[in-house]
């Protein structure tokens, strides 16, 4: 088996694992807080805001630590090996129904979530950053990212199909309860940790000789200033931030939309499965699409398709299950756009090294994570308030205004934000011709420094 193929396989295991272990938090945490733990809107909003803002700030800190790491295992692998067991423990604690009430219950929920986020940051920065050390070729890195995303989405298809049935099975009821959420989380954690370890031990980082920094050595502020001059990197991060706000607002409340607007608790799995299966197909087209249209061009195409599918659902205020599943086919396909941003980030890192002599994969990767988590903090806080403002009442038949509010949050706002996210891409100039030039220049520099 070729080295590139092995790296793709092992990297996919780590990439899958971070999505497996975070699946419950990303998909069901809000529902767990409102319908199982019975936290107030104010408590949930506070937990989400504090946890996610700290989680976002924590990313650049982790990026600095990674960039300073020099070990026999490389720069990124130590964190892929060490952090996952801690992530598993805190993930389980996040879905624990603590036998306390009032402020203490909210505090324990918040602390567990914050610790899970910190462990996830350590793993996520390493997973997202190591791809820059698996190959020096832009197209090869895009293939590795695409394969990892396809593999992850295949597994998430399984999760979308079985997660809620598992929760209901362990709940021993047709309504989810704390026991169901806890044991489902335990099982997913036990599956993910071994996959992380395989990735960490088997992925081999290539040697990249970075220029010695004389004037700015050890200065995070000056390195960050130079990185912010890297326009492609700033554009990539901006596009991800805008798109993530819409995507997370949608996914965090999609279960509410299916339950209360579509009117079917049991169809949650069908909707998520359809989205994920079609996302697999969309992601599988990325090597072809990015080669034919460029990363920028194909991302714009997919963002337009995604926005259109959300708008179709919004303007049909009382959709049937068949209609929702049909539109989800299109929406799921276009969700592959998110993976392109990581290919753009890799190109931006190489460009920054070529243009400014600043590589810093750890910080660059952490800034991408920072943008996603800051978006998560915003949506986590605002979504629950918007839900409450619309008149949502947990476990009850919702009013017309509540259902309209859910429809706006899940479909209209994300569609607008997907279209807004296209605007920064107008100024993104890294195409295949430019990246070939960058690759040749970096190769010549590395050979001259050996």
N, C-alpha and C positions, 0 to 999 in steps of 0.2 A: 504494500500500500504506500502511495506517495506521501511525503511529509505534509504537503498542503492538504491532502485528503484526510490524513490523520488529525491534523490540527482542526480542520472543519468539524470532524466528528466529536473530538474532545471538547472543543469550544462550545459546540451545540449543547453538550450535556450541561455545562455550567450555565449557559444562557437559559436553557429550559428550566433549570433548577430555581433560578431567581424568580422566574414567573410562576412556577409551581407554588413555592413557599409564600409568595405575596398574593396569590390568587384570592384567598379568602378575605384578606384585608382590602384588596382593590375592588372586589365585587360585592362582598356581603357585610363589611364592617358597619356601614351606616344602618343597614336593616337590623343587624345585631344590637346596635346601640338603642335604636328607637323601639323595636318590637320585642326584644328579649330582655335587655338590661333596663329598659324604660328610663333612660336618661332624658332630661329635659332638653329642649332645643338650645337653650343657653349653655348648658353643660357640654353638649356635643360640639357646638360651635367653638367654644373656648378650647376644648381638647384638640380639635382639628387645627385651629389656628396656631396654638402654641406648639404643638407637636410638629406640624409640617413646616412652620417657619424655622424652628430650631433645626429640623432635619435638613432644610435647604441651606442654612448657614453652615451646618456641619459638613456639607459636601466639599467646599473649597479647602477646609481644614484637612479633610481626608486626602484631597488631591495633593496638598503640600507634603503630607507624610509619605504618600506613595512615591512622589517624585524624588524624595530624599532616600528612598529605600535602595540599598545595594546588598544583595544576598546571593548565595550560591543558587537559589531558586529563581533569581531574577527580580524584577521590580514589582510585578503584579501577583505572581503565584502565591506568595506567602499569605496574602489576605483571602485568596480563594480557598485556601486550606484551613486557616485558623478561624475565620469569622462565622462560617455556616452553622456550627453547633450552637453558638450563642443566638444566632438569628432564629433557629428552630425553637429554642426555649422561650424567647420573648414573644414569638409569634403565637405559641400555645397560650402563654399568659394573657395575651391580648384578647383571646376568645374564652377567657375564664370568667364565669359569673361569680364575682366575689361575694361572700356572705356578710356584706355590710350594706348600709344605706346612707343616703344623704351625700354630703361633701366627700367623705372618705371613699365612697364607691366611685365617684367621678375622678378622684385623685388616683386611685389604683388603676382605673381604666386608662387614664392619661399617661401615667408613668410607664405602664406596660407597652403602650403604643409608641412612646418616645424611644424606649430602649430597643424595641423591634426596628424602628426607623434608623437608629444609629448603627445597628448591626447590618441592616440592609444597605446602608451607605457604604460601609467598608467593603462588602461583597460587590455592590453595584459598580463602584468606581473602578475596582480591579477588573471585573468582567468586561465592562465597556472599554477600558483602556488597553487591555492586553491584546485586543485585535490589531492594534497598531504595531505590535511586536511579532505578529504571526506571518507577516508578508510585507514586502516593500512595494508591491504592485497595487495600484488603485483598484483595478477591476477584480483582482484576486480577493482583496479585502471586501469588496462589495459582494462577491460570491459567498465568502465565509459568513458575512452578516446575513445574507439572504437565506442560506442553508440553515443557519441557527434560528432565524425567525420562522422558517417553515416548520422546522422540528418542534420549536416551542409552540407554534400554533396548532400543530397536530395534537400535541399533548393537551393543550388548552381546549381543543375540541372535545377530548375525552372528559376533561374537567367540567366543561359546560354541560355535557350530557349527564354526568354522574354526580356532580357536587351537590345539587339540591336533593336528588334522590337519596344520596348518602346522609345528608343532614336530616332528612325526614325519617330515614331508616333508624338512625341512632336516636332520633327524638322519640321514636315509637309513637308517632302521631302524624296526622295530616297537616299539622302546623309546626313550623320550626321552633325548637326551644334550645336552651343553653347546652344541654347534653349533646344534641346533634351537632351544633357548631363546634364544640370543643373536640369531640372525637374525630370529626372530619379534618380539623386542623392538625391534630396529632398524626394522623395517617399521612397527610401531605408532607408534613415536616420530615417524617421518617423516610419517605421516598426521596426527597430532595437532597438531603445531606450526602449520601453516598455519591450522587451524581456530581455534586460540587467537588468532592474529593478527587474523583477521577479526572475532572477538568484540571484541577490544580496540580496534580502529580504528573499528568500526561502531556499537557500543552507545553511546547518548547518555545521560549522567547528567542527571537533572532537578535544578534548583536547589532546595535545601532550606536555609532560613535557620535556623541553629541559634542558640539563646540564648547570649549572651555570658556566660562564666563569670567571675565576679569573685573570689569567695573561693577557689575550688578550681582556678583556672587552672593547668594544667600538672601537676596532682597525679593521677597514675595511681591511687594508693592510695585517694584520696578518691572518685574517679570509680567505681572498682571497688566500693567500699563502698556507694555509692548504687545501682549496678547490681544488687548482691546483694539490695537491698531490693525489687527488681523481681520479685515472686513469680512472675508468669507466665514470665519469662525463666529463673528458677532451675528451675521445674518442667519447662519445655521441655528444658533441658540435662540434668536428672536423668533424665527419661524416655529421652532419646537415649542417655545413658551406659549405663543398664541394658540397654536393648535392643541396643545395639551390642556389648556383651560377648557376649551370646548369639548374635547374627547372625555376628559375626566368628569365634567359636569354631566355629560350624557351617561357614561357608564355607571357612575355612582348612583344615579336615580333611575336607570333603565328598568330595574326590577319593579320600582313603583309604577312606572308607565305600563308595564305588562300586567301587573296585578290590578291596578285601579282604572286605567284608561282603556286598555284592551279587555280587561275583565277576566283574567285567567292566571291563577297562581301556578297551575300545573304546566303552563306553556313557557315558563321562564327558561327551562333547559332547552326547549326547542329553538327559541329566539337566539340564545347565546351560542348554541351549537351551530346554527345557520350562519351567524356572523363569523364565527371562528373558522368554519370550513371554508367559507368564501374568502376570508382573509388569507388562508393558506394558499389558495389559488392565486390571489392577487400578489402575494409575496413571492411566489414561485416565478412570477413574470418579471421580477425586478432586474435580474441580470440582463434579460433581453431588452426591457423597456428603458433602463438607464443607458444601455449601450446605443440604442436606436435614437432616443430623444435627449439623452444626457440626464444626469441626476436631477438637475433643476427642471427641465422640461417635463419629465415623467412625474415628478412630484406635483407640479402644477396641474397636470391632467387628472391625477388621482384626487387631489384636493377639491377640484371642481365637481367631480363625480360624487364625492362624499357629501359635499354641501347640498347638491341637488337631491340626493336620496333623503336627507334629513328634512328638507323643505317639503318634499312630497308627503312625508308622514305628518308633518305639522299641519298642512292644509287639509288633511283628511282627519278631522277631529274625532271621528268614531270609527276607527279602522277595524276590519275583521282580522282574525288570526292569519288567514291566507294572505291578505294584503300586506300585513306586517312582515311575514316571512318572505314574501316576494321582494319587497323593497330591501329587506335585510341582506338579500343575495348581493345586490348592487353595493349597498353600504359596506358590507363586509369585505368585498373585493377591493374597494378603494382604501381600506384601512392599512393596506400594505405601505402606504406613503410614509408612515412613521419610521419604517426601517431605513428608508433612503437617507434620513437625517444623520444617521450614524456613519453612513458612507461619506456624506458631505463633511462630517466632523473629521474623519480620518484624512480626507484630502486637505482640509483646513490646517490640520496639525503639520502635515508635510510642507504645506505652503508657508506656514509660520516659521518653520525651521529653515526653509530655503530663503525666505525674505528677510527675516529678522534675527535668525540664529537662536530662536527660542522654541523649543519643542514642548517640553512639559506636558506629556500625555496625561499624567495624573490630574493636573489642574484643569486641562482642557476637558477631559472626561467629566470631572466633577462640576464644571460650569454647566455642562449639558444636563447633568443630573440636577443641579441647582435650579435650572429653569423649569424642569419638570416638577420638582418638589415644591417650588414656589407657586406654580400653577395649582398644584394639589392643595396647598395651604389656602389659596384664594377660593377655589371651588368647594373645598371641604367646609369652609366657614360660611360662604354665601349660599350654597345650595340648601343647607338645612334651614337657614333663615328664610329663603325664598319659598321653601316648601311650607314652612309655618305660616308665612305671610299669605300664602294662597289658601290657607284654611285646612291643611292636611291634619287629619286626626287618625292616629295609629290604630289599625285594626277595625276601623269603621267604614261604612259606605261613604265615599267622598262626595263632596258637593261639586256642582258644575264648575265653580271658580277654582276649586282645588285641582280638578282634572285638567282644566285649561292651563293652570300654572305649571303642572307637571309637564304638559305638552310643550310649553314654551322653553322650560329649562332643558328638557331632553332633546328637543329637535330644532327649535328656532335659533336659540343662542349658539349652539354648536355650529350650525350652518353658517351663520354670520361670521363667526370667528375663523372658520376654515377659509373663507373667502378673504378675510383681512390678512390671514397668514401668508397669502400669496404675494402681498405687496413687497415685503423685504426681499423676496427672491428675485425681483426685477434687477437688483444690483449685484447678484451673485454671478461671478465671472469665471469660476473654475470649471473648464471643460476638459475633455480627454486630451486635447492637444496641449493645453497648459500643464496638465498633470504629468504628461510624458516628459515635458521640459524640466519640470521640478524633479522627477525621479532620476533623470540622467544627471542633473546637477548634484543631487545629494549622493548619488553613487560615486561620482568622481571625487567629491569631498571626502567621503568615508574611506575610499581607497587611498587617498593622499595622506590621511591621518593615521593609517595603520603603521 
